[in-house]
Amino acid sequence: MIHTGSITQNSLRKPLEASDFHIIRLWHEIASSAVIKDASDIHIEAQQNSCIVRFRIHGDLCLFKAYPKTDHIRLITRIKILAKLDIAEQRLPQDGRLAITVGDSIGREIDCRVSTMPTLFGEKAVIRLLKTTNAELDINHIGLTDHQLGIVKKCLNLRHGLILVGGPTGSGKTRTLYSFLNFLNQPHLNLCSIEDPIEIRLQGVNQIAYHPKAGLHFNAIIRALLRQDPDVMMIGEIRDSETAKLAISAAQTGHLVLSTIHTHQALSCIERLRYFGIEPHAIAQNILLISSQRLIRYRDSSMGRFAIHEVLPFTPKLMTAIEKCVSSTELGIIAGEEGFRSMRQAADALLNQGLIDQSVLIDELP
């Protein structure tokens, strides 16, 4: 059984009408079906003459159902109420959260992130199901090879430096970052995170969501956190020059910093940081490792997807090459000589094992 929120007569100024029960049942049908089908996102879209609901399952959007257009506004309103959003505001995007309670033996709640956006024929809502549990954040079970895992754990046990997780949108890098944070979640460490938004709630971690409308920007939070005696800082994403410089500065001053960066390969993260104005010496001396990843499909597509990684540790030889500003091609050669194996090389091995199809090498890897 799945509970998706309820409204009682005592909580309203007037009794529920038949149309209210209809929308409650409709949302229950959508939410419960999304959970059963293992969807990661629910898309509720306004078309000219209908309300379309689609689920993202293993990376692909699939049509769930088309409902009458008359249901659309009331369904969006229901979701806004559950997510504590302004139901009167239909011209601007809004973000919130709601919970879906799975009525199993432990009464588990699935936290959901809600985003609404005005479109031509009405508001669109996207509900992301944040189903990751602490057990799923076990660093030993995120797809790293034994060799890669040894490198990562060694760097995570250091007390200062910057660890980056790269990859495109939807590549699973957020789960990897949380897995690193979960590995470090020990009582003797002060762990802090700055996120936009907070995707997974971790007990023992001081998680902060940035709020620019209230003047609480990423950079202001980082500066304040440096006065909070942190041992480990997680920055959700390095997205601009100022955030990059602050992350490097925090690593220089005796903190272990974890973050993501939007790049397609581990080596391209170095060029990205140069673009943000980080000096080659600062890159070489402060980064511990860069991990990059993709989610790729098993040969048997009904098994879903799994993460394939490349892990680039900053060895002395690589650090020297970065400081000398050698080309990306030369960096790649040096990294290979130091034992680095790209995702393409890892995929070749998986192909030989029969775990993935040849199309993966063409369609899903750089």
C-alpha positions in Angstrom: 0.0 0.0 0.0 1.2 3.5 -0.8 0.1 6.6 1.0 0.5 9.9 -0.9 -0.8 12.4 1.7 -4.4 12.9 2.9 -6.8 15.7 3.7 -9.3 15.3 6.5 -12.5 17.4 6.9 -11.2 18.7 10.2 -8.2 20.3 8.3 -10.4 22.1 5.9 -13.0 24.9 6.2 -15.5 22.9 4.2 -16.2 19.2 3.7 -14.4 17.5 0.8 -16.4 17.4 -2.4 -16.6 14.5 -4.8 -14.1 16.2 -7.1 -11.6 16.5 -4.3 -11.7 12.7 -3.7 -11.4 12.2 -7.4 -8.1 14.2 -7.5 -6.8 12.5 -4.4 -7.4 9.1 -6.0 -5.9 10.3 -9.2 -2.7 11.4 -7.5 -2.6 8.2 -5.5 -2.8 6.2 -8.8 0.0 8.2 -10.4 2.3 8.1 -7.3 1.8 4.5 -6.5 2.3 3.4 -10.1 5.5 5.4 -10.3 6.9 3.6 -7.2 5.8 0.2 -8.5 7.4 0.9 -11.9 10.6 2.1 -10.3 10.4 5.5 -11.9 12.9 8.2 -11.0 10.7 11.1 -12.1 7.0 11.9 -12.7 6.2 14.5 -15.4 2.8 16.0 -15.4 2.3 18.1 -18.6 -0.5 20.4 -19.8 -1.4 19.8 -23.5 -4.0 21.7 -25.4 -6.8 19.2 -24.8 -5.4 16.8 -22.2 -3.1 16.2 -19.2 -0.2 13.9 -20.0 1.6 11.9 -17.3 5.0 10.4 -18.1 7.5 8.4 -16.0 11.2 8.4 -16.4 12.3 4.7 -16.1 15.9 3.7 -16.4 16.7 7.0 -18.2 13.8 7.0 -20.7 10.5 8.9 -20.5 7.5 6.6 -20.9 3.8 7.6 -21.3 1.8 6.5 -18.3 -1.6 7.9 -19.0 -3.5 10.8 -20.6 -6.2 12.4 -18.4 -8.9 14.9 -19.3 -7.7 18.5 -19.4 -10.2 19.3 -16.7 -8.1 17.3 -14.2 -4.9 19.2 -14.9 -5.3 22.3 -12.8 -6.7 20.5 -9.8 -3.9 17.9 -10.0 -1.3 20.6 -10.0 -3.1 22.3 -7.1 -3.1 19.0 -5.2 0.6 18.6 -5.7 1.3 22.2 -4.7 -0.7 21.7 -1.5 1.3 18.6 -0.6 4.6 20.4 -1.4 3.6 23.5 0.5 3.8 25.7 -2.5 1.7 28.8 -3.3 -1.4 27.6 -5.2 -2.2 31.1 -6.4 1.2 31.6 -8.1 1.0 30.2 -11.6 3.3 32.6 -13.5 6.6 31.8 -11.8 8.5 28.5 -11.2 8.3 27.1 -7.7 10.2 24.3 -5.9 9.2 22.2 -2.9 9.1 18.8 -1.4 6.5 16.1 -0.6 6.7 12.6 0.7 5.1 9.3 -0.5 4.8 6.7 2.2 5.3 3.1 1.1 3.1 1.0 3.4 5.5 -1.9 3.7 6.7 -3.6 6.9 8.8 -0.6 7.9 6.5 2.2 6.6 9.3 3.7 4.5 8.9 7.3 3.2 10.1 8.3 -0.3 11.1 11.9 -0.2 10.2 13.8 -3.4 11.5 17.0 -4.9 8.8 19.0 -6.7 9.4 21.6 -9.5 6.6 23.6 -11.2 7.0 25.6 -14.4 4.5 27.7 -16.4 4.1 26.5 -20.0 1.9 27.4 -23.0 -1.1 25.4 -22.0 -0.7 25.4 -18.2 1.8 24.6 -15.5 4.1 21.5 -15.7 5.1 19.7 -12.6 8.1 17.3 -12.3 8.3 15.2 -9.2 11.7 13.5 -8.6 11.5 10.4 -6.4 14.6 10.5 -4.1 14.5 6.8 -3.3 18.2 6.3 -2.4 18.6 4.8 1.1 21.7 4.7 3.3 22.2 1.1 2.3 22.4 2.2 -1.4 25.0 4.8 -0.4 27.5 2.1 0.5 30.7 3.1 -1.3 31.5 -0.5 -2.0 28.4 -0.9 -4.1 28.4 2.1 -6.5 30.2 0.5 -9.4 33.8 1.3 -8.6 36.3 -1.5 -9.4 38.5 -2.8 -6.5 41.4 -0.8 -7.9 39.4 2.4 -8.2 37.8 1.9 -4.7 41.3 1.6 -3.1 42.3 4.9 -4.7 39.1 6.7 -3.6 39.2 5.4 0.0 42.9 6.4 0.3 42.0 10.0 -0.8 38.9 10.2 1.4 41.0 9.4 4.4 43.2 12.4 3.8 42.3 15.6 5.8 42.7 18.2 3.1 42.3 18.6 -0.6 39.6 18.6 -3.3 37.9 15.5 -4.7 35.7 16.1 -7.8 33.1 13.9 -9.3 32.4 14.7 -13.0 29.8 13.7 -15.5 26.8 15.0 -17.5 23.4 15.6 -16.1 21.7 12.3 -15.1 25.0 10.3 -14.8 24.6 9.4 -11.1 27.4 11.7 -9.9 25.2 13.0 -7.0 24.7 9.5 -5.6 28.5 8.9 -5.8 29.1 12.2 -4.0 26.7 11.2 -1.2 28.4 7.8 -1.0 31.7 9.5 -0.4 30.0 11.7 2.3 28.4 8.7 3.8 31.7 6.9 4.0 33.1 9.9 6.0 30.1 10.2 8.2 31.8 9.5 11.6 31.2 11.1 15.0 34.7 12.6 15.2 34.2 14.6 12.0 32.3 17.8 11.4 30.6 17.3 8.0 28.8 20.1 6.3 27.2 20.3 2.9 25.9 23.2 0.7 23.3 21.9 -1.7 20.8 23.2 -4.3 18.6 21.4 -3.4 19.2 18.9 -0.6 18.5 15.6 -2.5 19.3 13.0 0.2 19.0 13.6 3.9 21.9 12.2 5.8 21.7 12.1 9.6 25.0 13.4 11.1 25.7 15.8 8.3 24.9 19.6 8.6 23.1 20.1 5.3 22.4 23.6 4.1 20.2 24.5 1.2 21.1 27.8 -0.5 18.4 30.4 -0.7 19.3 33.2 -3.0 16.0 35.1 -2.7 16.8 35.5 1.0 20.4 36.6 0.3 21.8 33.1 1.2 24.0 32.5 -1.8 26.5 29.6 -2.3 29.5 31.8 -1.8 28.1 33.5 1.4 27.4 30.0 2.9 30.9 28.7 2.0 32.5 31.8 3.7 30.3 31.3 6.8 31.0 27.5 6.9 34.8 28.2 7.0 34.1 29.8 10.4 32.2 26.7 11.6 35.3 24.5 12.1 34.4 22.0 9.4 36.5 18.9 8.7 34.7 18.0 5.5 32.7 20.3 3.2 30.5 19.1 0.4 29.7 21.7 -2.3 26.9 20.4 -4.5 28.4 21.7 -7.7 31.2 23.9 -8.9 29.4 26.0 -11.5 31.3 29.3 -11.7 34.6 30.9 -11.1 33.9 32.2 -7.6 32.7 28.8 -6.3 35.7 27.1 -7.9 38.1 29.6 -6.2 36.4 29.2 -2.8 36.5 25.4 -3.1 40.2 25.5 -3.9 40.8 28.0 -1.0 39.0 25.7 1.4 41.1 22.8 0.3 44.3 24.9 0.8 43.3 25.9 4.3 43.1 22.4 5.7 39.7 21.1 4.7 38.6 18.0 2.7 36.2 19.3 0.0 33.9 17.2 -2.1 32.1 18.5 -5.1 30.7 17.8 -8.6 31.6 19.4 -11.9 29.7 19.2 -15.2 32.2 17.7 -17.6 32.2 14.6 -19.8 35.6 13.1 -18.8 37.9 13.2 -15.8 40.7 14.9 -17.7 38.4 17.6 -19.1 37.8 18.7 -15.5 41.3 20.2 -15.5 40.5 22.3 -18.5 37.2 23.4 -16.9 39.0 24.6 -13.8 41.4 26.5 -16.0 38.4 28.1 -17.7 37.2 29.2 -14.3 40.5 31.0 -13.7 42.2 28.5 -11.4 45.9 28.7 -11.7 47.6 25.4 -12.9 49.7 25.3 -9.7 46.6 25.6 -7.5 44.9 22.8 -9.5 48.0 20.5 -9.2 48.6 21.1 -5.6 45.1 20.9 -4.2 43.1 18.3 -6.2 43.4 14.7 -4.8 41.5 12.9 -7.5 38.9 13.4 -10.2 36.2 10.7 -10.7 34.0 10.7 -13.8 31.1 8.4 -14.7 28.2 7.4 -16.9 25.1 5.3 -16.4 25.0 2.6 -19.1 22.5 -0.2 -19.9 23.0 -3.8 -19.3 22.7 -6.0 -22.4 19.4 -7.3 -20.8 17.7 -3.9 -20.8 15.1 -5.0 -18.2 18.0 -5.0 -15.7 18.2 -1.2 -15.9 21.5 0.7 -15.8 24.7 0.8 -13.8 27.5 3.3 -13.3 30.8 3.0 -15.1 33.7 5.1 -13.7 37.1 6.4 -14.4 39.2 7.5 -11.5 42.2 9.9 -12.0 44.5 10.3 -9.0 46.9 13.2 -9.0 50.2 11.5 -9.0 53.5 13.6 -8.8 54.2 13.1 -12.5 50.7 14.2 -13.4 50.9 17.2 -11.1 54.2 18.3 -12.7 52.6 18.1 -16.1 49.6 20.2 -15.0 51.8 22.9 -13.6 53.7 23.0 -16.9 50.3 23.5 -18.8 50.9 20.6 -21.1 48.1 19.9 -23.7 45.2 17.7 -22.9 46.5 15.0 -25.3 49.8 14.9 -23.4 48.0 14.8 -20.1 46.1 11.8 -21.4 49.3 10.0 -22.3 50.9 10.7 -19.0 47.8 9.6 -17.1 47.7 6.4 -19.0 51.4 5.8 -18.2 50.5 6.3 -14.5 47.8 3.6 -14.7 44.7 5.6 -15.5 42.0 3.7 -17.4 39.2 5.6 -19.2 35.5 4.7 -19.2 35.9 3.6 -22.8 38.6 1.1 -21.8 36.4 -0.1 -18.9 33.5 -0.5 -21.3 35.6 -2.5 -23.7 36.2 -5.0 -20.8 32.5 -5.1 -20.0 31.7 -5.7 -23.7 34.1 -8.7 -23.7 32.4 -10.1 -20.6 29.0 -9.8 -22.4 27.5 -7.5 -19.9 26.8 -4.6 -22.3 26.0 -4.3 -26.0 28.2 -2.7 -28.7 25.7 0.2 -29.0 26.7 1.4 -25.6 30.2 2.3 -27.0 28.6 4.3 -29.8 25.6 6.0 -28.0 26.5 6.4 -24.3 30.2 7.0 -24.0 32.4 9.9 -25.1 
